[in-house]
């Protein structure tokens, strides 16, 4: 929350329409939990609309992502896979919003 305030005061206007994000993962996945926590933190700064999807419930997604989860797909075509950091996610969101 403090970082969001600092960014706003630094001249980075917040986007009003939601940024759609899909988080592909599965239960008992530490990296998936970490990616979710990062997305939760970034909600203070970006209007994120996060949808969590389980690769085990979708055979096509399982085949596509089973070796690279978590996968974060951001509207506009940005995608991050594997070990996701806050820095990489922030940069991707800034590119989508036209700030980076």
HELIX and SHEET records of a PDB file:
HELIX    1   1 UNK A    2  UNK A    9  1                                   8    
HELIX    2   2 UNK A   30  UNK A   42  1                                  13    
HELIX    3   3 UNK A   55  UNK A   57  5                                   3    
HELIX    4   4 UNK A   59  UNK A   65  1                                   7    
HELIX    5   5 UNK A   86  UNK A   97  1                                  12    
SHEET    1   A 4 UNK A  48  UNK A  54  0                                        
SHEET    2   A 4 UNK A  19  UNK A  25  1                                        
SHEET    3   A 4 UNK A  71  UNK A  74 -1                                        
SHEET    4   A 4 UNK A  78  UNK A  81 -1                                        
END                                                                             
